[in-house]
């Protein structure tokens, strides 16, 4: 169950995951009218303002943008109002100085909703920077939309005058421009997934998008790869047919490095349909370092999941995690019973790790990969969240690909000594540096104990039979890790006694090395992880019976033997996901041959009681 205090901009999240806006294709002919606007023209939110004073919004377009429109004319404005304004209370304007006398202004009346104001005299553009805006008297709210492209915007606030608008939305205002020389080729680059690691001679794949703001349909773009500021290669990419004011996507893989290094790479769209883009100021990605080596040592990924028994949405999230990542051998999962209240499995360390959330924002389900923010490649997903609540297939797949592409910066080795009689455990963890690390003096070693497959009949949002995944039981280091000397190699030993309440056969030791920055939760990246099972081998035939009746089922030679009192069988995987159910009519056994290898729980019901058997196939 979410316990969030802010609202998601789901449309924007979908955009950042590179799903294109719904295309409203025009004809292949060049348009004779273009729009100057930042919004998607659908009201989604309101900005409260005083209902007794003047308020308003303004869009700023710099000279680099307006030079393309030199000699064209603004013929009308389309603006949405939250409520009807007072008669004569709307003033539209175009100006070079937001606080000066406008070059053009016009007084209008308006109704609630969208209004089109035709300019009494079309405003001729001279290629210089302008503000386009409106002021309204008597409005209690101003209408805002999701943002199509980012741009500078201003809002009029009482006593402050015009102030920069810095929220994620955009004013619902559109200027219509006509002319014989409308810009045909003008794109603005969108979000681009830029890898941080590659090996020599291997093509680097970049996926991303762009906004078509020109009058021509875009069918091809030319991408320039800049290495340390110098164009190293170019690539022409077919993008289908991307109409004006729609979002196109591309995949580029025409770039590779021949030598080891750590250069800075920037991508820039330089041409559209083989013609120069008329405004290159919004065509470049951020600059990102690309670590290149002949080879890398693979790493294991630490996935931390926040989930509690009181969270009704958590079982579904665990099922999604199992479905998407259950077959991955390079993921080490830790379950924190925190984020949304607490339960009987909550430990103090997990509560400490709620520090990774934004202040005053706690929720579950949520997850982190390697305590790392992927906001540079997926900025809108991180509008509000760390850890992320978006436990869906596309996010998990994308973030797994991102995390698994990163190499191991250090080695992490675990050796164990366990006494089954005394339940005493001794762990030795050692490792050394593999790759350069910027913040080597702030690295810490963390050592956890976790227990998998803890059966529960009280998990909200489940059908009464649920197995908690990889629950954190004990932190053997300091909650925020122990300092280590990675540059010269490290060795650390930890000892503990396993509690009698723990099923040691389902317990693991987890160790990882991470940076620690008490001032920045996004600067605590995990550099590598490892885990080891406390007791080798898998347990089978662990029985849980409710009621005083004789057992309904038992395990024999890979089959489930049933008593005559069984009327229904349920088969769950280790995440608690129901994978099979059968009505039993006089059967004496149930074959498990149809199941793939893994850990399962079979629950039988009959005669008013139930029984569960856990087994490993």
C-alpha positions as CSV (number, residue, x, y, z in Angstrom):
1,X,0.0,0.0,0.0
2,X,1.4,3.4,-1.0
3,X,1.8,6.0,1.7
4,X,2.8,8.8,-0.6
5,X,2.4,12.4,0.0
6,X,2.9,13.5,-3.6
7,X,1.1,12.7,-6.9
8,X,2.7,10.9,-9.8
9,X,2.9,12.4,-13.2
10,X,2.2,9.1,-14.9
11,X,2.1,10.5,-18.4
12,X,5.5,11.9,-18.0
13,X,6.9,8.6,-16.6
14,X,5.5,6.8,-19.6
15,X,7.2,9.3,-21.9
16,X,10.6,8.8,-20.3
17,X,10.5,5.1,-20.7
18,X,10.7,6.0,-24.4
19,X,7.2,5.2,-25.4
20,X,6.4,7.6,-28.2
21,X,3.6,10.1,-27.9
22,X,0.5,9.0,-29.8
23,X,1.2,10.2,-33.4
24,X,-1.3,12.4,-35.1
25,X,0.2,12.1,-38.5
26,X,-0.4,14.9,-41.0
27,X,0.2,14.6,-44.7
28,X,3.7,14.3,-46.0
29,X,3.5,17.9,-47.2
30,X,5.1,20.6,-45.2
31,X,2.8,22.4,-42.8
32,X,1.8,26.0,-43.4
33,X,1.2,26.7,-39.7
34,X,3.3,25.9,-36.7
35,X,2.7,26.1,-32.9
36,X,4.9,27.8,-30.3
37,X,4.1,26.0,-27.1
38,X,5.6,23.8,-24.5
39,X,2.5,21.9,-23.5
40,X,0.6,18.8,-24.8
41,X,-2.7,20.8,-24.9
42,X,-4.6,18.9,-22.3
43,X,-5.3,20.4,-18.8
44,X,-4.0,18.1,-16.0
45,X,-3.5,20.4,-13.1
46,X,-4.0,23.9,-11.7
47,X,-1.8,26.5,-10.1
48,X,-3.6,28.4,-7.2
49,X,-3.5,32.2,-7.5
50,X,-5.4,35.0,-5.8
51,X,-8.9,35.4,-7.1
52,X,-8.9,39.2,-6.5
53,X,-5.6,40.2,-8.2
54,X,-4.0,39.9,-11.6
55,X,-2.2,36.7,-12.4
56,X,-0.8,35.2,-15.6
57,X,1.7,33.0,-17.5
58,X,4.3,33.7,-20.1
59,X,6.5,31.6,-22.4
60,X,10.0,32.8,-23.3
61,X,11.6,31.9,-26.6
62,X,15.3,32.8,-27.1
63,X,16.9,34.3,-30.2
64,X,18.3,30.9,-31.2
65,X,14.7,29.7,-31.6
66,X,13.1,32.8,-33.1
67,X,15.7,33.3,-35.8
68,X,14.1,30.4,-37.6
69,X,10.8,32.4,-37.6
70,X,12.2,35.7,-38.9
71,X,9.6,37.2,-41.2
72,X,6.7,34.9,-40.0
73,X,3.6,36.1,-38.2
74,X,1.8,35.1,-35.0
75,X,-1.8,35.2,-36.0
76,X,-3.6,33.9,-32.9
77,X,-3.3,32.6,-29.3
78,X,-5.1,29.6,-27.8
79,X,-5.3,29.6,-24.0
80,X,-7.2,27.5,-21.5
81,X,-8.7,29.1,-18.3
82,X,-9.7,27.2,-15.2
83,X,-12.7,29.4,-14.6
84,X,-14.4,32.3,-16.4
85,X,-12.7,35.6,-16.0
86,X,-14.2,38.9,-15.3
87,X,-15.4,40.8,-18.3
88,X,-12.5,42.5,-20.0
89,X,-10.1,40.8,-17.5
90,X,-7.9,39.0,-20.0
91,X,-4.9,40.8,-21.6
92,X,-2.8,38.9,-24.1
93,X,0.6,40.3,-25.0
94,X,3.9,39.8,-27.0
95,X,7.0,41.6,-25.7
96,X,10.8,41.7,-25.7
97,X,10.8,42.8,-22.0
98,X,8.5,41.1,-19.6
99,X,8.5,44.0,-17.2
100,X,8.4,46.7,-19.9
101,X,5.8,48.0,-22.3
102,X,4.6,45.2,-24.7
103,X,5.2,45.5,-28.4
104,X,1.7,44.0,-28.8
105,X,-1.3,43.7,-26.4
106,X,-4.9,43.0,-26.8
107,X,-7.8,42.9,-24.3
108,X,-10.2,40.0,-24.5
109,X,-13.1,38.3,-22.7
110,X,-12.9,34.6,-22.0
111,X,-14.9,31.6,-20.9
112,X,-13.9,28.6,-18.9
113,X,-11.9,26.1,-20.9
114,X,-10.0,26.7,-24.2
115,X,-10.3,30.1,-25.9
116,X,-8.9,31.1,-29.3
117,X,-7.9,34.8,-29.6
118,X,-7.3,36.0,-33.1
119,X,-4.9,38.9,-33.1
120,X,-6.4,42.2,-34.4
121,X,-3.1,42.7,-36.2
122,X,-0.8,39.7,-36.9
123,X,2.5,40.2,-35.0
124,X,5.5,40.0,-37.4
125,X,8.5,38.2,-35.9
126,X,11.9,39.8,-36.4
127,X,14.1,36.9,-35.2
128,X,14.8,38.4,-31.7
129,X,13.8,36.8,-28.4
130,X,10.2,37.3,-27.2
131,X,7.8,36.6,-24.4
132,X,4.3,35.4,-25.3
133,X,1.8,35.6,-22.4
134,X,-1.4,36.6,-20.8
135,X,-2.7,38.3,-17.7
136,X,-6.1,37.6,-16.1
137,X,-8.0,39.3,-13.3
138,X,-10.2,37.4,-10.9
139,X,-9.0,33.9,-11.6
140,X,-8.5,31.6,-8.6
141,X,-6.4,29.1,-10.6
142,X,-4.3,28.9,-13.7
143,X,-4.5,25.9,-16.0
144,X,-1.4,23.8,-16.6
145,X,-0.6,20.7,-18.8
146,X,1.9,18.0,-19.0
147,X,5.1,19.3,-20.7
148,X,5.8,18.3,-24.3
149,X,9.2,20.1,-24.6
150,X,10.9,21.9,-21.8
151,X,11.2,25.7,-22.1
152,X,11.6,28.8,-20.0
153,X,8.3,29.9,-18.4
154,X,7.2,32.6,-16.1
155,X,4.2,33.1,-13.8
156,X,2.8,36.3,-12.3
157,X,2.5,36.1,-8.5
158,X,0.9,38.8,-6.3
159,X,3.5,41.1,-4.7
160,X,6.3,39.3,-6.5
161,X,5.5,40.2,-10.1
162,X,6.9,37.9,-12.7
163,X,8.9,34.9,-11.3
164,X,10.4,31.9,-13.0
165,X,8.1,28.9,-13.1
166,X,10.0,25.8,-12.1
167,X,7.5,23.0,-11.7
168,X,7.3,20.0,-14.1
169,X,4.1,21.2,-15.9
170,X,3.6,23.8,-18.6
171,X,1.1,26.7,-19.1
172,X,-1.8,25.8,-21.4
173,X,-1.0,28.4,-24.0
174,X,-0.3,28.0,-27.8
175,X,0.8,30.7,-30.3
176,X,0.0,29.9,-34.0
177,X,2.6,31.0,-36.5
178,X,2.2,31.4,-40.3
179,X,4.5,32.4,-43.0
180,X,6.3,31.3,-46.2
181,X,9.5,30.4,-44.5
182,X,8.5,28.3,-41.6
183,X,11.4,26.1,-40.3
184,X,11.2,22.8,-42.0
185,X,13.9,21.0,-40.1
186,X,13.9,21.5,-36.3
187,X,14.2,18.7,-33.8
188,X,14.9,18.8,-30.1
189,X,16.6,15.8,-28.5
190,X,14.7,13.9,-25.8
191,X,15.9,11.4,-23.2
192,X,18.7,9.2,-24.3
193,X,20.0,6.1,-22.5
194,X,23.8,6.5,-22.5
195,X,25.9,3.5,-21.4
196,X,28.8,4.2,-19.0
197,X,30.8,1.1,-19.8
198,X,32.1,-0.6,-22.9
199,X,34.9,-2.9,-24.2
200,X,37.3,-2.1,-27.0
201,X,35.9,-2.7,-30.5
202,X,32.4,-3.3,-29.2
203,X,29.6,-1.1,-30.7
204,X,28.0,1.0,-28.1
205,X,24.2,1.1,-28.3
206,X,22.3,4.3,-27.5
207,X,18.5,4.4,-27.4
208,X,16.6,7.6,-27.2
209,X,14.1,10.0,-28.7
210,X,13.5,13.4,-30.2
211,X,10.7,15.9,-30.7
212,X,9.8,17.1,-34.2
213,X,9.2,20.8,-34.0
214,X,9.6,21.6,-37.7
215,X,7.2,21.8,-40.6
216,X,8.5,18.6,-42.4
217,X,7.9,15.0,-41.4
218,X,11.1,13.5,-40.1
219,X,12.2,10.3,-41.8
220,X,15.9,10.3,-41.1
221,X,18.3,11.9,-38.6
222,X,22.1,12.2,-38.6
223,X,23.8,11.6,-35.3
224,X,27.3,12.8,-34.5
225,X,29.3,11.1,-31.8
226,X,31.6,13.6,-30.0
227,X,34.5,12.2,-28.0
228,X,36.1,14.8,-25.7
229,X,34.4,17.5,-27.7
230,X,35.5,16.4,-31.1
231,X,33.3,14.6,-33.7
232,X,34.7,11.1,-34.0
233,X,31.9,9.5,-36.1
234,X,28.5,10.2,-37.6
235,X,25.6,7.8,-38.3
236,X,22.5,8.2,-40.4
237,X,19.4,6.6,-38.8
238,X,16.0,5.9,-40.3
239,X,13.2,6.8,-37.9
240,X,10.1,6.0,-39.9
241,X,7.7,9.0,-40.3
242,X,7.6,11.4,-37.4
243,X,5.1,14.2,-37.9
244,X,5.2,17.7,-36.4
245,X,4.8,17.7,-32.6
246,X,5.2,14.0,-32.2
247,X,8.0,12.1,-30.5
248,X,10.2,9.8,-32.5
249,X,12.6,7.2,-31.2
250,X,15.9,5.9,-32.5
251,X,18.5,3.2,-31.7
252,X,22.1,4.0,-32.6
253,X,25.0,1.5,-32.5
254,X,27.6,2.9,-35.0
255,X,30.2,4.0,-32.4
256,X,33.0,2.1,-30.7
257,X,36.3,2.8,-29.1
258,X,39.5,1.1,-30.2
259,X,41.6,1.9,-27.1
260,X,41.1,1.7,-23.4
261,X,40.3,5.0,-21.7
262,X,37.6,7.0,-20.0
263,X,36.6,9.7,-22.6
264,X,33.6,12.1,-22.4
265,X,31.0,11.3,-25.0
266,X,28.2,13.5,-26.3
267,X,25.6,12.8,-29.0
268,X,24.2,15.5,-31.3
269,X,21.5,15.4,-34.0
270,X,23.1,17.5,-36.7
271,X,20.8,16.8,-39.7
272,X,17.2,16.0,-40.5
273,X,16.3,14.3,-43.7
274,X,19.8,15.1,-44.9
275,X,19.5,18.8,-44.3
276,X,21.0,20.9,-41.5
277,X,18.9,21.3,-38.4
278,X,18.1,25.0,-38.1
279,X,18.5,25.2,-34.3
280,X,21.3,23.1,-32.8
281,X,21.0,24.5,-29.3
282,X,18.6,21.8,-28.2
283,X,20.0,18.9,-30.2
284,X,22.8,17.6,-27.8
285,X,22.6,15.1,-25.0
286,X,24.4,15.5,-21.7
287,X,28.1,14.6,-21.7
288,X,28.8,11.2,-20.0
289,X,32.1,9.5,-19.3
290,X,32.5,6.1,-21.0
291,X,34.8,3.7,-19.2
292,X,36.4,1.4,-21.8
293,X,38.6,-1.6,-21.1
294,X,39.6,-4.7,-23.1
295,X,37.6,-6.7,-20.6
296,X,35.7,-6.4,-17.4
297,X,35.1,-8.6,-14.4
298,X,31.3,-9.3,-14.0
299,X,29.6,-8.2,-10.9
300,X,26.6,-9.3,-8.8
301,X,23.8,-6.8,-8.4
302,X,22.3,-6.0,-5.0
303,X,18.6,-5.5,-5.1
304,X,17.0,-4.2,-2.0
305,X,13.2,-4.4,-1.7
306,X,11.0,-2.6,0.8
307,X,7.9,-4.5,1.7
308,X,5.8,-5.2,4.8
309,X,2.9,-7.5,5.8
310,X,0.6,-4.4,6.0
311,X,1.2,-3.5,2.4
312,X,-1.6,-4.8,0.2
313,X,0.2,-4.1,-3.1
314,X,3.4,-5.9,-2.1
315,X,2.5,-9.5,-3.0
316,X,1.8,-8.4,-6.6
317,X,5.2,-6.6,-6.7
318,X,7.0,-9.7,-5.5
319,X,5.3,-11.7,-8.2
320,X,6.4,-9.2,-10.8
321,X,10.0,-9.3,-9.5
322,X,10.0,-13.1,-9.6
323,X,8.5,-13.2,-13.1
324,X,11.0,-10.7,-14.5
325,X,14.2,-11.5,-12.5
326,X,13.6,-14.9,-11.0
327,X,15.9,-16.6,-13.5
328,X,18.8,-14.1,-13.1
329,X,21.8,-15.6,-11.4
330,X,23.6,-12.3,-10.9
331,X,21.0,-10.7,-8.5
332,X,21.3,-10.8,-4.7
333,X,18.0,-9.8,-3.1
334,X,17.6,-8.3,0.4
335,X,14.1,-7.7,1.8
336,X,13.6,-4.8,4.2
337,X,10.4,-4.9,6.2
338,X,10.1,-1.1,6.2
339,X,8.9,1.7,4.1
340,X,5.2,1.3,5.0
341,X,4.8,0.8,8.8
342,X,6.5,-2.3,10.3
343,X,5.9,-5.9,11.1
344,X,7.3,-8.8,13.1
345,X,10.2,-9.2,10.7
346,X,11.4,-5.6,10.8
347,X,14.9,-5.0,12.1
348,X,16.5,-1.8,13.1
349,X,18.9,-1.7,10.2
350,X,16.0,-1.7,7.7
351,X,14.5,1.3,9.5
352,X,17.8,3.1,9.2
353,X,17.8,2.5,5.4
354,X,14.5,4.5,5.1
355,X,17.1,7.4,4.9
356,X,17.2,6.5,1.1
357,X,13.6,7.8,0.8
358,X,13.0,11.5,0.3
359,X,12.2,13.3,3.6
360,X,8.6,12.7,4.7
361,X,7.9,10.2,1.9
362,X,7.6,6.6,3.0
363,X,5.9,3.9,0.9
364,X,6.0,0.3,-0.2
365,X,6.5,-1.7,-2.4
366,X,9.8,-0.1,-3.5
367,X,13.2,-1.2,-4.6
368,X,16.8,-0.1,-5.3
369,X,19.5,-1.6,-7.6
370,X,23.0,-1.2,-6.1
371,X,21.8,1.9,-4.2
372,X,22.2,3.7,-7.5
373,X,20.1,6.4,-9.1
374,X,19.6,5.9,-12.9
375,X,18.1,9.4,-13.1
376,X,20.5,10.5,-15.9
377,X,19.1,7.9,-18.2
378,X,15.6,7.8,-16.9
379,X,15.0,11.3,-15.4
380,X,11.2,11.3,-15.1
381,X,11.1,8.0,-13.3
382,X,13.0,9.7,-10.6
383,X,10.8,12.8,-10.3
384,X,10.0,12.0,-6.7
385,X,11.2,8.5,-5.8
386,X,14.1,6.8,-4.2
387,X,13.6,4.0,-3.7
388,X,11.3,3.5,-6.7
389,X,7.7,2.4,-6.3
390,X,7.4,1.6,-10.0
391,X,7.7,-2.2,-9.6
392,X,6.6,-3.0,-13.2
393,X,8.1,-5.2,-15.9
394,X,9.5,-2.5,-18.1
395,X,11.2,-0.6,-15.3
396,X,12.7,-3.8,-13.8
397,X,14.0,-4.9,-17.3
398,X,15.5,-1.5,-18.0
399,X,17.1,-1.1,-14.7
400,X,18.4,-4.7,-14.7
401,X,20.1,-4.0,-18.0
402,X,21.5,-0.8,-16.6
403,X,22.9,-2.4,-13.5
404,X,24.2,-5.6,-15.1
405,X,26.2,-3.5,-17.7
406,X,28.3,-2.1,-14.8
407,X,31.5,-4.1,-14.1
408,X,32.8,-5.1,-10.7
409,X,35.0,-2.4,-9.3
410,X,36.2,-4.6,-6.4
411,X,36.2,-8.3,-5.6
412,X,34.1,-9.6,-2.7
413,X,34.9,-13.1,-1.4
414,X,33.1,-14.8,1.5
415,X,34.3,-17.9,3.4
416,X,32.2,-19.5,6.2
417,X,32.5,-21.8,9.2
418,X,29.3,-23.0,10.7
419,X,28.8,-25.3,13.7
420,X,25.4,-27.1,13.4
421,X,25.5,-28.0,17.1
422,X,26.1,-24.6,18.6
423,X,24.7,-22.7,15.6
424,X,27.8,-20.5,15.7
425,X,28.7,-18.8,12.4
426,X,32.1,-17.3,11.5
427,X,32.4,-15.3,8.2
428,X,35.6,-14.0,6.6
429,X,35.2,-11.4,3.8
430,X,38.1,-10.2,1.7
431,X,38.6,-8.4,-1.6
432,X,40.7,-5.9,-3.6
433,X,40.4,-3.1,-6.1
434,X,39.8,-3.9,-9.8
435,X,39.1,-0.5,-11.4
436,X,39.7,3.1,-10.5
437,X,37.4,4.5,-7.9
438,X,36.9,8.3,-7.3
439,X,35.8,8.1,-3.7
440,X,38.1,5.2,-2.5
441,X,38.5,6.7,1.0
442,X,34.8,6.5,1.7
443,X,34.2,2.9,0.8
444,X,32.5,0.6,3.3
445,X,31.9,-3.1,3.8
446,X,28.5,-4.3,4.7
447,X,27.7,-7.9,5.9
448,X,24.1,-9.1,6.3
449,X,22.4,-12.3,7.2
450,X,19.1,-13.0,5.4
451,X,16.5,-15.7,5.6
452,X,14.5,-16.8,2.6
453,X,11.0,-18.3,2.3
454,X,9.4,-17.3,5.7
455,X,5.9,-18.6,5.6
456,X,3.0,-16.3,6.5
457,X,-0.7,-16.5,6.6
458,X,-1.2,-12.8,7.6
459,X,0.2,-11.0,4.6
460,X,-2.3,-8.4,3.3
461,X,-3.1,-8.7,-0.4
462,X,-2.4,-12.4,-0.5
463,X,-4.7,-15.4,-0.4
464,X,-3.5,-16.4,3.1
465,X,-0.4,-18.3,2.0
466,X,2.7,-16.2,1.4
467,X,6.5,-16.6,1.7
468,X,8.6,-13.6,2.5
469,X,11.6,-13.3,0.3
470,X,15.2,-12.9,1.5
471,X,14.3,-11.0,4.7
472,X,17.1,-9.2,6.4
473,X,17.7,-10.8,9.8
474,X,20.9,-9.2,11.1
475,X,23.5,-6.6,10.1
476,X,27.0,-7.9,11.3
477,X,28.8,-4.7,10.4
478,X,27.8,-1.2,11.4
479,X,24.5,-0.3,9.8
480,X,26.4,2.1,7.5
481,X,29.2,-0.3,6.9
482,X,32.8,-0.7,8.2
483,X,35.6,1.3,6.7
484,X,38.0,-0.8,4.6
485,X,41.2,-0.2,2.6
486,X,40.3,-1.4,-0.9
487,X,43.5,-0.1,-2.5
488,X,45.7,-2.4,-0.5
489,X,43.2,-5.2,-0.2
490,X,40.9,-5.9,2.8
491,X,40.0,-8.8,5.1
492,X,37.4,-8.7,7.8
493,X,36.0,-11.4,10.1
494,X,32.5,-11.5,11.8
495,X,31.0,-14.0,14.2
496,X,27.4,-14.5,15.4
497,X,25.0,-17.2,16.7
498,X,22.1,-18.1,14.5
499,X,18.8,-17.6,16.5
500,X,16.8,-20.7,17.1
501,X,13.8,-19.0,15.5
502,X,15.6,-18.9,12.2
503,X,15.5,-21.7,9.6
504,X,19.3,-21.9,9.0
505,X,18.7,-24.1,6.0
506,X,17.2,-21.1,4.2
507,X,19.8,-18.5,5.4
508,X,22.5,-16.7,3.5
509,X,25.4,-14.4,4.3
510,X,25.5,-11.3,2.0
511,X,28.5,-9.0,1.7
512,X,28.9,-5.9,-0.5
513,X,31.2,-2.9,-0.8
514,X,29.6,0.5,-1.3
515,X,30.4,4.2,-1.1
516,X,28.9,6.0,1.8
517,X,28.0,9.7,1.7
518,X,26.0,10.9,4.7
519,X,25.0,14.0,2.8
520,X,23.8,12.4,-0.5
521,X,21.7,9.3,-0.7
522,X,22.5,9.1,-4.4
523,X,26.2,8.8,-3.7
524,X,26.1,5.5,-1.9
525,X,26.7,3.2,-5.0
526,X,27.4,-0.5,-4.5
527,X,30.6,-1.6,-6.3
528,X,30.1,-5.4,-6.0
529,X,28.3,-8.0,-3.9
530,X,28.4,-11.7,-3.1
531,X,26.4,-14.2,-1.1
532,X,26.9,-17.7,0.3
533,X,24.5,-20.2,1.8
534,X,25.0,-20.9,5.5
535,X,24.2,-24.6,5.1
536,X,24.9,-26.3,1.8
537,X,22.1,-28.1,0.0
538,X,18.4,-27.5,-0.2
539,X,15.8,-28.6,2.3
540,X,12.8,-30.6,1.1
541,X,9.6,-31.9,2.8
542,X,9.3,-29.1,5.4
543,X,5.8,-29.5,6.7
544,X,3.4,-26.9,8.1
545,X,0.0,-28.2,9.5
546,X,-2.9,-26.2,10.8
547,X,-5.4,-28.0,13.1
548,X,-5.0,-31.3,15.0
549,X,-6.0,-33.6,12.2
550,X,-3.7,-36.2,10.6
551,X,-1.4,-34.9,7.7
552,X,-3.2,-34.5,4.4
553,X,0.0,-34.9,2.3
554,X,3.6,-36.0,2.4
555,X,6.5,-36.0,0.0
556,X,7.8,-39.3,-1.5
557,X,10.0,-40.0,-4.5
558,X,9.2,-36.6,-6.1
559,X,5.5,-37.0,-5.8
560,X,2.9,-35.6,-3.3
561,X,1.0,-38.4,-1.6
562,X,-2.5,-37.4,-0.6
563,X,-4.9,-38.5,2.1
564,X,-8.6,-39.2,1.3
565,X,-9.6,-35.9,3.1
566,X,-7.9,-33.6,0.5
567,X,-10.3,-31.6,-1.7
568,X,-8.0,-29.0,-3.2
569,X,-4.3,-28.5,-4.0
570,X,-2.5,-25.2,-4.4
571,X,1.1,-24.9,-5.8
572,X,3.0,-21.7,-5.1
573,X,6.5,-20.7,-6.2
574,X,9.0,-19.2,-3.7
575,X,7.7,-15.7,-4.2
576,X,4.2,-16.7,-3.1
577,X,2.8,-16.7,-6.7
578,X,0.1,-19.3,-7.3
579,X,1.3,-21.4,-10.3
580,X,-1.2,-24.2,-10.2
581,X,-4.4,-25.3,-8.5
582,X,-6.3,-28.6,-8.7
583,X,-9.5,-30.0,-7.4
584,X,-8.8,-33.5,-6.0
585,X,-11.5,-36.1,-6.4
586,X,-10.3,-39.4,-4.9
587,X,-6.7,-39.1,-6.1
588,X,-4.0,-40.6,-4.0
589,X,-1.0,-38.8,-5.5
590,X,0.0,-35.7,-7.4
591,X,2.9,-35.7,-9.9
592,X,5.3,-32.8,-9.9
593,X,6.8,-33.5,-13.3
594,X,5.2,-30.5,-15.0
595,X,7.1,-28.1,-12.8
596,X,10.4,-26.6,-13.8
597,X,13.4,-26.7,-11.4
598,X,13.0,-24.5,-8.3
599,X,11.5,-24.2,-4.9
600,X,7.8,-24.7,-4.4
601,X,5.1,-24.9,-1.7
602,X,2.2,-27.3,-2.0
603,X,-0.8,-26.5,0.2
604,X,-3.6,-29.0,0.7
605,X,-7.0,-28.2,2.1
606,X,-9.8,-30.5,3.3
607,X,-12.0,-31.3,6.3
608,X,-11.7,-27.9,7.7
609,X,-7.9,-27.7,8.0
610,X,-4.9,-27.3,5.8
611,X,-1.2,-28.4,5.4
612,X,1.8,-27.1,3.4
613,X,4.9,-28.9,2.2
614,X,7.9,-27.0,0.9
615,X,10.1,-28.9,-1.6
616,X,12.9,-28.3,-4.0
617,X,12.8,-29.9,-7.4
